[in-house]
Amino acid sequence: MPQGSLEVSLVRAKGLEDMDTFGKMDPYVIMTLKTQEQKSSVATGHGSEPVWNENFVFNVSKGAEELKLKIMDSDIAFDDFVGEAQIPLRAVFQKGNIPPTAYNVVRDKVFKGEIKVGLTFTPEGGSSPVYGRDESYGGWKQSSPGRDRHSSDDERDDRRRRGKSHGRRRHSSDED
């Protein structure tokens, strides 16, 4: 799993089930990545069509596989749970960026609206926004497209001239 930072662009939600009997709901979002939690502002008076346009940054460590978004309705007495969305992070780790995309909000396996979120992953060190290219897997290095898997002809000829062929040394007693 990659390590780095994940920027979450919380854009808006639509079609959320209004939890308030009187007036409009005042939604906010609690975002969780492993043990990290961040909270958006309350979209007061926006009802079931809130707009946030807020950005949040999470530290990504090993084992981070999904971002959980819990949509709540802010009330005076206690806040109501509207629904949640779970976003798998594999695609953003591979691509580096997922433009704002609508994700289903569900509660008790029932659709309760959608939430639009954009994601940007920056690997530790910031060298490349893409995870998974030219990675080392258990001592083997993955080839990039267009890269020859085998040694060049010049490298092979050099090894033969030095007396190495097919992983063994040539001895003067070896027959040609």
C-alpha positions in Angstrom: 0.0 0.0 0.0 1.2 3.5 -0.8 2.1 6.2 1.7 1.6 9.9 1.2 -1.2 12.4 1.4 -4.8 12.3 0.1 -6.6 15.6 -0.7 -10.3 15.3 -0.5 -12.4 17.9 -2.3 -15.9 17.9 -0.7 -18.1 19.5 -3.4 -21.8 19.0 -2.6 -24.6 16.5 -2.1 -28.0 16.2 -3.6 -31.2 14.3 -3.0 -30.4 13.7 0.6 -33.3 12.6 2.8 -34.4 15.6 4.9 -34.2 14.5 8.5 -36.0 17.7 9.9 -39.7 17.7 10.4 -39.8 21.5 10.4 -37.5 23.6 8.3 -34.5 22.5 6.3 -31.8 20.1 7.5 -28.3 21.4 8.2 -25.9 18.7 6.9 -22.2 18.2 7.5 -19.8 15.4 6.7 -17.5 13.4 9.0 -14.7 12.0 6.9 -12.7 9.0 8.2 -9.5 7.5 6.9 -8.3 4.7 9.2 -8.0 6.5 12.6 -8.0 10.1 11.2 -11.3 12.0 11.3 -12.1 15.4 9.8 -15.4 17.3 9.8 -16.8 19.7 7.2 -18.6 22.9 8.0 -22.4 22.8 8.6 -24.3 23.8 5.4 -26.8 25.8 7.3 -30.1 26.3 5.5 -29.1 24.3 2.4 -31.4 21.4 3.2 -31.1 18.3 1.0 -28.9 20.0 -1.6 -25.9 21.2 0.4 -22.8 22.8 -1.2 -19.5 22.8 0.7 -16.6 23.3 -1.7 -14.1 22.5 1.0 -10.7 20.7 0.9 -9.2 18.4 3.5 -5.9 16.6 3.6 -5.3 13.1 5.2 -2.0 11.3 5.8 -2.1 8.0 4.0 -0.3 5.1 5.7 -0.2 1.4 5.1 -3.6 -0.3 5.2 -5.6 2.7 4.1 -8.1 1.2 1.6 -11.2 3.4 1.8 -12.5 6.8 2.8 -15.7 6.8 4.8 -18.1 9.8 4.6 -20.7 10.0 7.2 -23.4 12.6 6.5 -25.1 14.1 9.5 -27.9 16.6 10.1 -26.9 19.2 12.8 -29.7 19.8 15.3 -29.9 21.6 18.7 -30.6 18.5 20.8 -28.7 15.8 18.9 -27.5 15.3 15.4 -29.2 12.8 13.1 -27.5 10.3 10.9 -28.5 10.8 7.3 -26.4 8.1 5.6 -22.8 7.2 4.5 -20.7 6.6 1.5 -17.6 4.5 1.3 -15.0 5.3 -1.4 -12.4 2.7 -2.3 -9.0 4.4 -2.7 -7.2 1.9 -5.1 -8.2 3.9 -8.2 -6.8 7.2 -6.8 -3.6 5.5 -5.7 -3.1 4.2 -9.3 -4.2 7.3 -11.2 -3.2 10.0 -8.8 -6.4 12.0 -9.3 -10.1 11.3 -9.5 -12.2 14.3 -10.6 -15.3 15.2 -8.6 -17.5 12.1 -8.8 -20.9 11.3 -7.3 -21.1 8.5 -4.8 -24.2 6.9 -3.3 -25.2 7.8 0.2 -26.9 4.8 1.9 -28.5 4.1 5.3 -29.5 0.5 6.2 -28.7 -0.5 2.6 -31.2 2.0 1.2 -30.3 4.9 -1.2 -30.5 8.3 0.6 -29.0 10.6 -2.0 -25.5 11.2 -3.4 -22.4 13.1 -2.5 -19.8 14.6 -4.9 -16.2 14.3 -4.0 -12.8 14.7 -5.8 -9.6 12.9 -4.7 -5.9 13.6 -5.3 -3.2 11.4 -4.0 0.4 12.6 -3.6 2.9 9.8 -2.8 5.4 10.3 0.1 8.2 12.4 -1.3 5.9 13.9 -4.0 8.0 12.4 -6.8 5.1 11.1 -8.9 1.3 11.3 -8.6 1.0 7.7 -9.7 1.3 4.6 -7.5 2.1 1.3 -9.0 4.4 2.1 -11.8 8.0 0.9 -11.6 7.2 -0.5 -8.2 9.4 -3.2 -6.6 7.5 -6.4 -5.6 9.3 -8.8 -3.4 12.7 -8.1 -5.0 11.4 -8.0 -8.6 11.0 -4.7 -10.4 7.9 -4.2 -12.5 8.7 -3.1 -16.1 7.4 0.1 -17.5 5.7 -0.1 -20.9 8.2 -0.1 -23.7 11.0 -1.3 -21.5 12.7 -4.6 -22.6 12.4 -7.3 -20.0 15.7 -8.9 -21.1 19.2 -7.6 -21.1 20.3 -5.8 -24.2 22.4 -7.6 -26.8 25.5 -5.6 -25.7 25.1 -6.7 -22.1 24.6 -10.3 -23.1 27.7 -10.2 -25.3 29.7 -8.6 -22.5 28.8 -11.4 -20.1 29.8 -14.0 -22.7 33.1 -12.3 -23.2 33.8 -12.4 -19.5 33.0 -16.1 -19.5 29.6 -16.1 -18.0 26.8 -17.8 -19.8 23.5 -19.0 -18.5 24.4 -18.3 -14.9 27.6 -20.4 -14.7 31.2 -19.7 -15.1 33.2 -21.2 -17.9 36.2 -23.2 -16.9 39.2 -24.0 -19.1 38.1 -27.7 -18.8 34.7 -26.9 -20.3 34.3 -28.0 -23.9 32.9 -25.6 -26.5 
